[in-house]
Amino acid sequence: MTNYAKEYCDAVLAGDIIACEKVKLAAKRFLKGLEYEKDDSYPYYFDEAAATKAIKFIELIPSTDGSKINALMFQKWIISELYGWKEKATGNRRYKQAFISTARKQGKTWLASSIGALSLIAETKPAEGRQVLFVANAIKQARLGYNMLSNSLSKVCRISEFMKKQLIIGKQQITHKPSNSFAMALSSDLSTLDGYSGTTVIVDEYALARSRDVLNTLKSGQKAEPNALLAVVSTAGYDLNVPMYQDYQFYSDVLHGKATAESTFIAIYELDDKEEATPECSDQWIKACPIFEHEDIKETMLPAIKEDVITAQQQGTLTAVLTKSFNMWTQASESSYIAADDWEQAEVEAIDIKGKQIFLGIDLSKTDDLTSVSWLIPTDDQQLYCDSHSWIGTKYGLANKIKSDGVNYIELERKGECSITKLDSGIIDYEDIFNWVMRFIEDNELQVVAVCYDKWNSNTLITKFEKANLPLVEVRQGTYTLNTPTRTFRERLYNGEIVHVANTLLAHAVNNAILKEDNNGVMISKKRNANKIDPIAALINAYTEAMFHFEEAEEMKRRNEIYSDENFSF
């Protein structure tokens, strides 16, 4: 019997199949699992017969035109992982969740349909009442997988009297009569999803979801189903402040061994570098387009993608191609201030800031919205270390704000990144901001070099800092003042001279930051009120003074070299 998953993983790691780093890591994860299962203490085992049976089953189902489908190696790998790994204690599936991400036109709909067919007809746990749900942001998208399943099973019923007696295929629902199980398509409307207990749920277009409400509702419905599967099968997106991108980052850490998720299968197909998105590197595109394993499909698709890339390069609009054709997460705008991967590369572990100098920046937004204090601290390595804290207004209710902003402020407050106002009015309490900053300074024995602030709406708070004898610096807002700090902050970050600790709200702000330009230069635009940029705006305010730290350090180094020269004399 052939172990199709091992065959694929061996080929990937041997270089016989070109694959991205994350697929290589997933292949190593599978092979390590095969080694671990020999240990009695390892809770999972790989059922090769079950994996092969699942593959044979899906290959029996014809395509919508009636022709036979032979699964490709990467598809056999995915199906094998999902249906081969089981719990030793129960025999239930190991992987309760799946995160499968590829570029567009990679057979995701067929994969979703195949998973749906397996659950509806071939599974036996539970023996009755299985619910197969196709879920997407819009019902039209959700119906793609459902319609493919419906059309394929209709073809089966025409050639098999046995299956014809077992299935009722309607426009809204497919019923498997022997087990009283059904499949249907649903939009990601919470009121629609309530009441379902999906045995198998396939989620498409997850990159468009602004919150985890839908997934949480689906997971809640699966609590009583010990053999349930929730599979996200989706392409990357443009918005980096969405749950799918957070999951992508987490699952990337899992593959790199920085985190654990033993009950989640992970398959992420993407280019390893934006530099590979050129016609000269088209041999690498299979990293994001695993369907190129099929030579005929590759021959059809490759010229079209090449044309898209060349056009995008000429027009300076490569973002859409990177995301849809190569499954790379990118900011929606070509004028984004700092690319997400550049920001991530500057992340460091938290440092001991006790007794150090600090440059504080303040950005006061609407009193019922969000205010941020960000700071830069010179380190012993001649870097500037960034962090931030924000205050959250709740005038229209905390739940509404979490939903509208797509940010779990309750969790971030627990992590210490923000403070949610305690006032009944929902307005941010400036007294609380002042007290927090003073405690922060005192507890860490910080030497405040400057408190840099935007004059707008700042009188009450700045008066308090003035009475506390903190050195205040007003930062005029506009490109005339902010052009140089905005540009050099980014340059220093790229050069490794500015670093930051992990901070969700600060990263959220960086991802949303868009540049605007006039005759005097550039600055971060504050017009997009829905996209919270306050932490990075506060950081740039602080940097208007902190940037001179580098000049002073370089001048000091120059003087020391002069004074230490053996030819120096008075």
Stockholm file with secondary structure:
# STOCKHOLM 1.0

chainA/1-570         MTNYAKEYCDAVLAGDIIACEKVKLAAKRFLKGLEYEKDDSYPYYFDEAAATKAIKFIELIPSTDGSKINALMFQKWIISELYGWKEKATGNRRYKQAFISTARKQGKTWLASSIGALSLIAETKPAEGRQVLFVANAIKQARLGYNMLSNSLSKVCRISEFMKKQLIIGKQQITHKPSNSFAMALSSDLSTLDGYSGTTVIVDEYALARSRDVLNTLKSGQKAEPNALLAVVSTAGYDLNVPMYQDYQFYSDVLHGKATAESTFIAIYELDDKEEATPECSDQWIKACPIFEHEDIKETMLPAIKEDVITAQQQGTLTAVLTKSFNMWTQASESSYIAADDWEQAEVEAIDIKGKQIFLGIDLSKTDDLTSVSWLIPTDDQQLYCDSHSWIGTKYGLANKIKSDGVNYIELERKGECSITKLDSGIIDYEDIFNWVMRFIEDNELQVVAVCYDKWNSNTLITKFEKANLPLVEVRQGTYTLNTPTRTFRERLYNGEIVHVANTLLAHAVNNAILKEDNNGVMISKKRNANKIDPIAALINAYTEAMFHFEEAEEMKRRNEIYSDENFSF
#=GR chainA/1-570 SS CCCHHHHHHHHHHHTSSCCCHHHHHHHHHHHHHHHHTTSTTCCEEECHHHHHHHHHHHHHSCCTTSCCCCCCHHHHHHHHHHHHEEETTTCCBSCSEEEEECCSSSSHHHHHHHHHHIIIIICCSSSSCCEEEEEESSHHHHHHHHHHHHHHHHHHHHHCHHHHHHEEECSSCEEEGGGTEEEEEEESCHHHHTTCCCSEEEECCGGGCSSSHHHHHHHHHTTTCTTCEEEEEECCCSCSSSHHHHHHHHHHHHHTTSSCCTTEEEEECCCSCGGGCSGGGGGGGGGTCGGGGSHHHHHHHHHHHHHHHHHHHHHTCCHHHHHHTTCCCCCSCTTBSSCHHHHHHTBCCCCCCTTCEEEEEEEECCTTSEEEEEEEEECTTSCEEEEEEEEECCTTCHHHHHHHHTCCHHHHHHHTSEEECCCTTCCCCHHHHHHHHHHHHHHTTCEEEEEEECCTTCHHHHHHHHHTTCCEEECCCSHHHHHHHHHHHHHHHHTTSEEECCCHHHHHHHHHCBEEEETTEEEECCCCTTSCCHHHHHHHHHHHHHTHHHHHHHHHHHHHHHHHSTTCCC
#=GC SS_cons         CCCHHHHHHHHHHHTSSCCCHHHHHHHHHHHHHHHHTTSTTCCEEECHHHHHHHHHHHHHSCCTTSCCCCCCHHHHHHHHHHHHEEETTTCCBSCSEEEEECCSSSSHHHHHHHHHHIIIIICCSSSSCCEEEEEESSHHHHHHHHHHHHHHHHHHHHHCHHHHHHEEECSSCEEEGGGTEEEEEEESCHHHHTTCCCSEEEECCGGGCSSSHHHHHHHHHTTTCTTCEEEEEECCCSCSSSHHHHHHHHHHHHHTTSSCCTTEEEEECCCSCGGGCSGGGGGGGGGTCGGGGSHHHHHHHHHHHHHHHHHHHHHTCCHHHHHHTTCCCCCSCTTBSSCHHHHHHTBCCCCCCTTCEEEEEEEECCTTSEEEEEEEEECTTSCEEEEEEEEECCTTCHHHHHHHHTCCHHHHHHHTSEEECCCTTCCCCHHHHHHHHHHHHHHTTCEEEEEEECCTTCHHHHHHHHHTTCCEEECCCSHHHHHHHHHHHHHHHHTTSEEECCCHHHHHHHHHCBEEEETTEEEECCCCTTSCCHHHHHHHHHHHHHTHHHHHHHHHHHHHHHHHSTTCCC
//
